[in-house]
């Protein structure tokens, strides 16, 4: 299988994506697995997890994963904001 040619900017996006994967929940990882399987991405699996070569993904497959990652990051940020708001509310109510 020949490796797809990607630009430097796409390489940088994939490198950032790789760092972002570390912040996904177990359910989010399962959804990513479903996306990879749907796109017929070659996977390997062992007791440490499921692995795939990010450099071998087609641009279309990567864009789909990137869209999913954006959704996950948005949800994480929204949840963090809600937790912070609740904590601020808790502190405010203690001052009464």
C-alpha positions as CSV (number, residue, x, y, z in Angstrom):
1,X,0.0,0.0,0.0
2,X,1.4,3.3,-1.0
3,X,1.5,6.1,1.6
4,X,-0.6,9.1,0.7
5,X,1.2,12.4,0.1
6,X,0.3,15.1,2.6
7,X,1.3,18.7,3.0
8,X,3.2,20.1,5.9
9,X,0.1,21.8,7.2
10,X,-1.9,18.6,7.1
11,X,1.1,16.8,8.8
12,X,1.0,19.4,11.6
13,X,-2.8,18.9,11.9
14,X,-2.4,15.2,12.2
15,X,0.3,15.7,14.8
16,X,-2.0,17.9,16.9
17,X,-4.8,15.4,16.4
18,X,-2.5,12.7,17.8
19,X,-2.0,14.8,21.0
20,X,-5.8,15.4,21.2
21,X,-6.6,11.7,21.1
22,X,-5.1,11.3,24.6
23,X,-7.9,13.4,26.0
24,X,-10.8,11.3,24.7
25,X,-13.1,9.3,26.9
26,X,-13.5,5.6,26.5
27,X,-16.9,6.1,24.7
28,X,-15.3,8.7,22.4
29,X,-12.5,6.3,21.5
30,X,-15.2,3.6,20.7
31,X,-16.8,6.1,18.3
32,X,-13.5,6.8,16.7
33,X,-13.0,3.1,16.2
34,X,-16.4,2.9,14.5
35,X,-15.4,5.8,12.2
36,X,-12.1,4.0,11.3
37,X,-13.9,0.7,10.7
38,X,-16.5,2.4,8.5
39,X,-13.6,3.9,6.4
40,X,-11.9,0.5,6.1
41,X,-8.8,1.8,7.9
42,X,-6.2,-0.9,8.7
43,X,-6.1,-1.5,12.5
44,X,-4.1,-3.7,14.8
45,X,-5.2,-4.6,18.3
46,X,-3.5,-6.0,21.4
47,X,-3.9,-5.8,25.1
48,X,-2.7,-2.1,25.1
49,X,-5.4,-1.0,22.7
50,X,-6.2,-0.4,19.1
51,X,-3.6,1.1,16.8
52,X,-3.7,2.7,13.3
53,X,-1.2,4.6,11.2
54,X,-2.4,8.2,11.2
55,X,0.0,9.0,8.3
56,X,-1.8,6.4,6.0
57,X,-5.3,7.9,6.5
58,X,-6.8,9.4,3.4
59,X,-7.6,13.1,3.6
60,X,-11.4,12.3,3.7
61,X,-11.0,9.8,6.6
62,X,-8.9,12.3,8.5
63,X,-11.4,15.1,7.9
64,X,-14.2,12.9,9.3
65,X,-12.1,12.1,12.4
66,X,-11.1,15.7,12.8
67,X,-14.8,16.7,12.7
68,X,-15.5,14.2,15.4
69,X,-12.6,15.5,17.5
70,X,-13.9,19.1,17.2
71,X,-17.2,17.9,18.5
72,X,-15.5,16.1,21.4
73,X,-13.4,19.2,22.3
74,X,-16.4,21.4,22.2
75,X,-18.3,19.1,24.6
76,X,-15.3,18.9,26.9
77,X,-15.0,22.7,27.0
78,X,-18.8,23.1,27.6
79,X,-18.6,20.6,30.5
80,X,-15.6,22.4,32.0
81,X,-17.5,25.7,31.8
82,X,-20.5,24.1,33.5
83,X,-18.4,22.7,36.3
84,X,-16.7,26.0,36.8
85,X,-20.0,27.8,36.9
86,X,-21.4,25.3,39.4
87,X,-18.3,25.8,41.6
88,X,-18.7,29.5,41.4
89,X,-22.3,29.2,42.4
90,X,-21.4,26.9,45.3
91,X,-18.9,29.5,46.6
92,X,-21.4,32.3,46.1
93,X,-24.1,30.5,48.2
94,X,-21.6,29.9,51.0
95,X,-21.2,33.7,51.4
96,X,-24.8,34.2,52.2
